[in-house]
Amino acid sequence: MNLKEITLEEMELHSTLYEEGLSCLLHTILFVRAPGPVRPQDAHCRKLCPLTYAKCGVEDVDNTVADTISNLKTSLIHVGPHLSRGVVTLSFYEKRENKGFFGILSSEEKVHFERWRIPVLVNESPFPRGMDPASEMTRKRLYDSAREQVKERMLVIFEAVNTSIDHVPPSMYEFALEASGLTGERREHSMVTRLINSPTLMNPL
């Protein structure tokens, strides 16, 4: 099985906004790649409003995404004044049983068929909270920039999942999330959630 890898363009988001931005992208990928019918749940961004996205509506999926983003905080690598880098990797795979000698011994292997990498540059400079015109202008710039970056990558996701599904297995498969720095150091998040049924495509509205 061929492994399809997609790396989104790095986003530069303020430390108060990157969690919501990553949550939006991860839930979007999981929803459009959900294998079979799901009960969609609309999510409305609180900080990046009026941006909305769809979730699978499964508690385990929500918890896995939230815990991975939280785990990213301890994986960020300092790269400059008020700047840190990290990446979240979302992998889809199916489990296959390898039969051993005369079928007596067998083992299970994970066969990955799709992997997404979402790099992020986190701006950790103090957030402007004043009511003066300069602070208001800076806040607007941060919000507008983050919103546009997330929207652009959502479009890339929709395009990628609708290009081809030949690599997607027709059987049950699972996903795993991992947060890491960009220097090769990894801190894996152990939660894995099972996806069921057959692959489904979702067209952007």
C-alpha positions as CSV (number, residue, x, y, z in Angstrom):
1,M,0.0,0.0,0.0
2,N,1.3,3.4,-1.0
3,L,1.7,6.0,1.7
4,K,0.3,9.4,0.8
5,E,2.0,12.3,2.7
6,I,0.6,15.8,2.8
7,T,2.5,18.7,4.6
8,L,0.6,21.9,5.0
9,E,2.4,25.2,4.7
10,E,3.6,26.5,8.1
11,M,1.3,28.8,9.9
12,E,2.5,31.7,12.1
13,L,-0.1,32.1,14.8
14,H,0.0,34.0,18.1
15,S,0.2,31.8,21.3
16,T,-3.4,32.7,22.1
17,L,-4.7,31.5,18.7
18,Y,-2.7,28.5,17.6
19,E,-4.7,26.0,19.6
20,E,-7.9,26.9,18.0
21,G,-6.3,27.0,14.6
22,L,-4.8,23.6,15.0
23,S,-8.1,22.2,16.4
24,C,-10.0,23.5,13.3
25,L,-7.6,21.8,10.9
26,L,-7.3,18.5,12.7
27,H,-11.1,18.1,13.1
28,T,-11.5,19.1,9.4
29,I,-9.2,16.3,8.3
30,L,-10.7,13.7,10.6
31,F,-14.2,14.6,9.5
32,V,-13.6,14.5,5.7
33,R,-11.6,11.3,6.1
34,A,-14.0,9.6,8.4
35,P,-14.7,6.1,7.1
36,G,-18.4,5.9,6.8
37,P,-21.4,7.9,8.0
38,V,-20.8,10.2,11.0
39,R,-23.1,12.5,12.9
40,P,-21.6,15.9,12.0
41,Q,-21.3,18.6,14.7
42,D,-20.8,22.2,13.8
43,A,-18.0,23.9,15.8
44,H,-17.9,27.7,15.9
45,C,-14.5,29.3,16.6
46,R,-14.6,31.6,19.6
47,K,-11.5,33.6,18.7
48,L,-11.3,33.2,15.0
49,C,-15.0,33.8,14.4
50,P,-16.9,33.7,12.2
51,L,-14.9,30.7,11.1
52,T,-16.7,27.4,11.6
53,Y,-15.8,23.7,10.9
54,A,-17.4,20.3,11.2
55,K,-16.4,17.6,13.8
56,C,-17.2,13.9,13.9
57,G,-19.2,14.4,17.0
58,V,-17.3,11.6,18.8
59,E,-16.1,12.3,22.3
60,D,-13.0,10.1,22.0
61,V,-12.0,12.0,18.9
62,D,-12.5,15.4,20.6
63,N,-10.4,14.3,23.6
64,T,-7.6,12.9,21.4
65,V,-7.3,16.2,19.5
66,A,-7.5,18.4,22.6
67,D,-4.8,16.3,24.4
68,T,-2.5,16.3,21.4
69,I,-2.6,20.1,21.1
70,S,-2.0,20.4,24.8
71,N,0.9,18.0,24.5
72,L,2.4,20.3,21.7
73,K,3.0,23.0,24.3
74,T,5.8,20.9,25.9
75,S,7.2,20.0,22.5
76,L,7.7,23.5,21.0
77,I,11.3,24.3,20.1
78,H,12.5,27.9,20.8
79,V,13.8,29.3,17.5
80,G,14.1,33.0,18.2
81,P,12.9,35.9,20.3
82,H,9.2,35.2,21.2
83,L,9.1,32.4,18.5
84,S,8.7,28.6,18.9
85,R,8.1,25.9,16.3
86,G,6.3,22.6,16.5
87,V,4.4,20.2,14.3
88,V,1.4,17.9,14.7
89,T,1.3,14.7,12.7
90,L,-1.9,12.9,11.9
91,S,-1.5,9.4,10.6
92,F,-4.1,7.0,9.3
93,Y,-3.4,3.2,9.2
94,E,-5.0,-0.2,9.1
95,K,-4.0,-3.2,11.1
96,R,-3.0,-6.4,9.3
97,E,-2.3,-9.8,10.7
98,N,0.8,-11.6,9.4
99,K,0.5,-15.3,9.7
100,G,3.6,-17.1,10.8
101,F,5.0,-20.6,10.2
102,F,2.1,-23.0,9.4
103,G,-0.2,-20.4,10.9
104,I,1.0,-21.2,14.4
105,L,2.5,-17.8,15.1
106,S,1.1,-14.5,13.9
107,S,1.8,-10.9,14.4
108,E,-0.1,-7.6,13.8
109,E,1.4,-4.7,11.9
110,K,0.3,-1.2,11.3
111,V,0.2,-0.2,7.6
112,H,0.1,3.5,7.2
113,F,-1.7,4.8,4.1
114,E,-1.9,8.6,4.8
115,R,0.0,11.0,6.9
116,W,-0.6,14.8,7.4
117,R,1.9,17.2,8.9
118,I,0.8,20.6,10.2
119,P,3.8,22.8,11.2
120,V,3.2,25.9,13.2
121,L,5.3,28.9,14.2
122,V,4.0,30.2,17.5
123,N,4.4,33.9,18.2
124,E,4.8,34.2,22.0
125,S,5.0,38.0,22.2
126,P,2.7,39.7,24.7
127,F,-0.8,40.0,23.5
128,P,-2.0,43.6,23.2
129,R,-4.9,44.0,25.6
130,G,-5.1,47.8,25.7
131,M,-8.1,49.8,24.5
132,D,-6.0,52.3,22.6
133,P,-6.1,52.4,18.8
134,A,-2.6,50.9,18.4
135,S,-3.6,47.8,20.5
136,E,-6.9,47.4,18.7
137,M,-5.2,47.5,15.4
138,T,-2.6,44.9,16.4
139,R,-5.3,42.6,17.8
140,K,-7.2,42.9,14.5
141,R,-4.1,42.1,12.5
142,L,-3.4,39.0,14.6
143,Y,-7.0,37.7,14.3
144,D,-7.3,38.5,10.6
145,S,-4.0,36.9,9.7
146,A,-4.7,33.7,11.8
147,R,-8.2,33.4,10.3
148,E,-7.0,33.7,6.7
149,Q,-4.1,31.2,7.2
150,V,-6.5,28.6,8.7
151,K,-9.0,29.1,5.9
152,E,-6.3,28.7,3.2
153,R,-5.2,25.4,4.7
154,M,-8.8,24.2,5.0
155,L,-9.1,24.7,1.3
156,V,-5.9,22.7,0.7
157,I,-7.3,19.9,2.9
158,F,-10.6,19.8,0.9
159,E,-8.7,19.7,-2.4
160,A,-6.3,17.0,-1.2
161,V,-9.0,14.6,0.1
162,N,-11.0,14.9,-3.1
163,T,-8.1,14.3,-5.5
164,S,-7.8,10.5,-5.0
165,I,-8.9,7.8,-2.6
166,D,-7.1,4.9,-4.3
167,H,-4.8,4.6,-1.3
168,V,-7.6,4.5,1.3
169,P,-8.5,0.9,2.4
170,P,-12.2,-0.1,2.1
171,S,-12.1,-1.7,5.6
172,M,-11.8,-0.4,9.1
173,Y,-8.9,1.8,9.9
174,E,-7.6,3.9,12.7
175,F,-5.7,7.2,13.3
176,A,-3.0,8.4,15.6
177,L,-1.8,11.9,16.6
178,E,1.7,13.0,17.5
179,A,3.1,16.4,18.7
180,S,6.7,17.1,18.2
181,G,9.3,19.8,17.7
182,L,11.0,20.3,14.4
183,T,14.4,19.2,15.5
184,G,13.7,15.5,15.4
185,E,12.7,15.3,19.1
186,R,9.3,13.6,19.5
187,R,6.9,13.4,22.3
188,E,4.2,10.9,21.2
189,H,0.6,11.1,22.4
190,S,-0.5,7.6,23.0
191,M,-4.2,8.0,22.4
192,V,-5.5,6.1,19.4
193,T,-9.2,6.2,18.2
194,R,-10.8,3.6,16.0
195,L,-12.6,4.6,12.8
196,I,-15.1,2.3,11.2
197,N,-16.9,1.3,8.0
198,S,-15.8,2.5,4.6
199,P,-14.1,5.7,3.3
200,T,-16.2,8.7,2.6
201,L,-15.5,12.0,0.8
202,M,-16.8,15.3,1.8
203,N,-17.1,18.2,-0.6
204,P,-16.5,21.7,0.7
205,L,-19.6,23.9,0.7
